[in-house]
């Protein structure tokens, strides 16, 4: 797990992995994921990067202080050419994956500059867009590439010579953001016939600003995935023009709490923006949650909605919640108390001299943390970003999961397994990501 900041772009080669802030590259063939190279490529923010077809050279573009783009060798970081021709920040770069290699770069100056290599050097300036050019992409065959711009236009270019081929008419009603024809007018004209330059399928997602589409990609299963301004991933089937085949909703803020309903399995995660997200099968089970509004509420798992009447005002700020599977008592870990509820009514409260952060119930015992189904191991999560698995019989032995959750781990739960000597642990935290680990216990 990399601990750091990935600001704007990531890209795979056949053997390595790159991210920005600086440009960092890892070897992903082994389990250690060794950092192979770190390079301050352009002295500023990197907006995009591309590998060549041999996975030997990288071109990065962005908002550098003394230059807007750079080409370098992946193994040594030494120069692989010179990126010139632009006068403002660069937004996108693409490299033809077949020889002869070509590189197309676009930016805020409205220019599309063509390079050849290696070593990469200026070839020509393609002047068609009168406004900011957002993105550029090659066809897999390398025969053509397209550019998209804030002028609502999509242009088709020859992949080898860079000559203008055609303009895609009526591409969008708003600025075009990606070469797959994602745009701000909320329409999806992703599936096009290159020969006729006509839209085959158009999808309309909504009328609110949250539905603005920012990017898209084709998957290996011939589906199209786009991302909306509100962080929703939309999956489209090109054969169906009725709308998204499905939408994937995730947390946009740090996940601060999580729990698991065992039968049938339903996972709940609460994020810092007050939302609760669930992954569940149909069920009429009732689950409960606590939040910064100092309330404990009931959730109907089947309808994924809160009960309007079943809530309890807590005595102090609640941090964690657990439920007894034997009698249904609810235990609340609060800033100054541990409270017990039954049937949405307070039963008792115990003052504490410490701030309780989480609770878990096993039999007639209530503990801080979580234990495995067979009660032989305990898992602990912390803001130090690590998770540890402890043996109850041999308390000095632990299994560390280093750098488990960048920004800090807020919640963990064991996933019940049958007939398996190992365990599975699910964890959430400040990076708004849900992760699952398979744990091999000590013998």
N, C-alpha and C positions, 0 to 999 in steps of 0.2 A: 504494500500500500504506500503510495507516494504522499508525503506530507508537504503541502505547499499550496500555491494558488495557480489554478488554470484559468486564465482570464478570458480568452476569446477563441482559441482554436486548438484543436488536436488533430493529429494525422498519423496513420499507420504506414509503415513500409512492410516489406516481407519479413523483416527481422527485428525491427526496432520501433520505438514509440517516442513521440515528441510532444511537448506542451510549451505554452508560452508563459511569459513574465520575463525570464530569460528563455532561450531555447534549450530545452533539456531532452536528452535522448537516452532510452533505456534498452538493455538487452532483455527481451521477453521470452527467449528460448528456455531459460532455466527458471528455477523457483526463486532465486535471489533477486531478480529484476535489478541488475546492477546498473547504476547510472554511468553511461558510457561517455557522455559529452555534455558540457554546459557552456553555452556561448552567448555573449551579449552581441547579437548579430547586427543590429542597426542602432543601438544606443537609445532605444525608446520602445514604445508599445508595439507588439506584433499583432497584426490583424488577421493574417492568414499565412499558410505555408504549404509547400507542395514538394513531393518526392519525384525524382525522375523515374523512368521505367526500369532502370537497373538498380534502384535503391542505393545509389552511390552518392548522389548529390541532392542538396536541399536548397530551395529558394524561399526566403521569408520576406514579407512586405508589411508595412505598417506606418507608424508615425515617428520615425527616427529623427534625431536632432541634426545630424549632418548628412544623412542619406535615408531614402525611403525603402530601399530593398537591398538584399545581399544574397549571393550564391556561394555555397561552400561545400567542401567534401564532408560526408557524414562521419568518417572515421577520424580525421585529423582536425577538422574545423578550418582548414586552409581554403583560400579563395578558389572558387570554381567559375569565375567570371565577374562581370560588372553589370549591375542593374541600373540603367539610366533612362532618361526620356520623360520623366514626370516632374511636375513642379509642386505637387501637393500630396497629402497623405494617400497611401495606397490601401485599397480595400480587399482585393482578391487576386490570386495568382493560380494559374493552372499550367501544367507541363504535359505536352504530348507524350504518351507512353511508348511510342514506337519511334525508331529512327527513320528519318532525321528528326532529332529532338527540336521542339519549338516550345516557346514559353509566351503566354499572353498574360499581361498585367493591367489592371484597371484601377482608377482612383478618383478622388474628388475633383481633379482638374478636367474631367470629362473625356480623357484620352484613353485609348486602348493601345498599349505599346507592345510590339512583337519583338521577341528576342530569339536568337538561334544559338546552339551550342552542342556539346561543351567545347571549350569554356564559353559561357553565355555572354553574348554581346548584343548591342542594339541592332535591330534589323530594319524596322519601319514603325511609323505611327499611323494607327487606323482611326480616322477622325469621323465619327458618325453620331455619337451621342452629344447633345448640347447641354447635358446636365450631369450630375454625379453618376458615375458608373458603379453599381453595387457589387456585381459578381460576374464570373466568367467560368465556363466549364467545357471540357472536351467531350465529344462522343467517345464511347469505348473503342471504336475502330480507329480513332484519330483522324478521320476524314474531314470532320467539321468541328467547330466550336461555336458557342453562343455567348452573348453578353446581355446583361439586363441593367436597366438604369432607372433613375428617378423621373425620366422623361416619358415613362409608360411604355417604352419600346423594347423589343427583343430583336437583336440582329444575329444573323447566321453568317459565319465566316469560313473560308477554306482553311482546313487544318494545317496545310503545309505552306502555302504561299501567303496566307493572311488576307487574301483578297475578299472583298465584300461579296456575298452570295445573294442574300435576300433579307428583307425585313418581315418579321412575323406581324401580320396585320391584326389590329384590334386585340393586341395581346392582353391588355389590362385596363381597368378604369382608374387604377392608382399606381404609384411607383412600383416597378418590378424589382424584387429583392433578390431573387435567385434564378439561376439558369434553368431550373426545373419549372419556372414560371410561377413561383409563389409571389404574392403581391399584397399590398395594403388595402385593396378594395374588397377584401374578404372572399374573393372568388379563387377557386383552384382550377387553373387551366394547365394541369400538369401533363396530361397525356396528349401528345401532339404527333401528327404525321410530318416528318421532316421534309418529305418530298413536296407536299402540298402546302406546308406551313399553316395548316388549319387545326383548330382545337377539336380533338375527338371527344373529350369529356370535360365538363365544367362542374365543379362542386361548390355550392354556396353554404357557408358554415354559420353565418349569423350576421347581425347588423350592429353589434356593439364593438367598441374598440378592442375589447379583450379577445375578439376572434381574428384580429389581424394576424396573418401568417408571416413568419419571419424566416423560415427555411424548410427545406424538404430533401428527401433522398429516396432512392430506390433500394429495396432490400433484395437479398439473394432469393427470396421466395416470390419475386415479381409483385410485391406490394409497394405502395408509396406511403411514406411517413412524413408528416409535417409537424411543425411546432408552432403553437399559437402564442400570442403575447402574454396570455395568462398561464403559460407553462404547461398547457395540455398537448399531449402527443396524439395526433389523429392518424389512424391507419386506414388507407383507402385500397379498395380492390378496383383496378382499372376496368374490369368488366362490368362494374356496377356503378351507375351514375346517380344513385339515390342519396348518397352521403357517405360519411365515414363508416367503415365496417365495424370499427370500435374506436373508443377514445381512452387514453391512459392518463389518469389524473394522479399527480404526485404532490408531495408537500413542497411549498415554495419558501417556507421558513424552517428554522431548526426544529427537529422533532424532539419534544421534551418528555414524552411519555408513550408507553406502548403496552399492550396486553394481548393475550391469546385466549379465545374461547375454544375449548377442546373438542366439543362434539355438537355439531360438525365444526371443523377447523375454521375459525374466523379471526383474522388479525386486525387489530385496531392500533392506529398511531395518531397521536395528537401533536400538532405543530404550534409554533409560536404565534401564528396569526389567528388562533382560536378555532381552527378547523380540526375535525376528526376524520381521518381517512380509514377505509376498511377494505380488506380483501376477504370476501366471504362467499359461502354457499347459502342458498335460501334456508332461513331458519327463523323460528319464532322465539329464540332465546333472548333474554334480557341481559344487557351488559351495563356497566356503570363507569362514569368518568368524573374527574375533578379538574378544575381549571383556575385561572387567575381571577375569576369572578367570585371566588370563595363559595362555590356551590358544588355539591355532588349530585349528578344527574343520571337518570336511567336512559339507556339507548335500546331501542328495539332493533335487534340484529336483522330481522327479515326486511324491515322497511328502511333501515339505515337512517333512522330519525330519532330525535329526542322525545321523550315523554313530556308533554307540556305541564303535567301536574306533579309528576314524581321527581322532586328535587329537594335537597336539604341545604340550608345555609350553614356553612361550617363555622366553627368558633374562631379559627385563625387560618392563615394561608395554607391550603392543602398542597402537598408535594407528591403524594403517592397514594395508591388505593389497591386493596386486594380483597378477595371474596372467599369465604370458606365454602368449600364444596360440600361440607357435611350439613350445615344448618343455615347457610345463606347469610351469615353475619358479614357485614362490610366493615373493613378496617381502614381508617384514613390516617395517613401520616401527615401531620401539619407542622407549622412553624413552632408551635409551643405545646402541642397536644397530640395524643393519639386518640381518635374518637371511634366509637363502635356504633354502627347503624343496623337496624333490622326492619324490613318492610318500609323503608324510607322514613324511619323514625329513629331519633337518637336514643341509644340504650345507656351508654356511659361514656366518660372521657377521662383520660389519665394525663396529668400534667407531666411534661418532660423538661429536663434541664438542657436539652440539646435540640437542634433542628432535625426532625426526622424527614428523610428524603424519599424513602420508598418502603413498602411493606410486602411481605409474602406470607401465605398461610400454608402450613403442612400439618394435617391432623388437628390436634388441639394446641399447636404452637404457632406463634406469630413472630416472624423474624424480618430483619432488614436485609434485602438482597433477594436472591432466587436460588432454588435448588433443583436438581434433576428429578425426574419422575421416580427414580428408585432411591432418592434421598442419599446418595453417596457422594455427590459433588455439589459445590456452591459456586455460582458465578458472581463476580463483582465488576461493576462498571464505574468509571470515574471521569472527571473533567480533564485528567491527565492524558486522555485519548486512548488509554490501554484498557483491556479486559483481561481478567485473570480467572482461571478455573481452579478451585481449591478442593482438595480431598478432605472429606470429613474425618476419615480414619487416620490419615496422615496429614495433619494440618500444615506442616512445614513444606509440603510439596505442592507446587502449583504449575499450571500450564498457562503460559502467557500468550496473549494475542496482542502483539505490539502494534502501535499505530492503527488501532482498530477503527476508530471513528475520528477523523480530523475535526478539530474544534471541541471535542469532548463527547463522551458517551453519556446518554441520559437514561436509557432504559434497555433492559435485556429480558428475554424470556426463553425458557427451554421449549423445544418442539418435541412432543412425545413421539417416541419411536418404538416399534415392536420387533422383537427378535434381532436387535442390533446391539452389539457391545459398545458402540460409540454413541455419541449424542450430537444433536443439532441445536445450535443456539442462534437466536435472532436478536439483532441489536439495532438501535436507532440513536441519533444524536444531532449535533449542531449543523451538520452538513446536509440535513434533510434527505438522507439516503437510508433505506432499509437494507441491511445486510444479513446473510445467513452463513454461519460457519459450521463445518463438521468437525467435531472434537473427538480425538482419539485419547481415551483415558489411560492413565498410568496403570500398569499391571501390578 
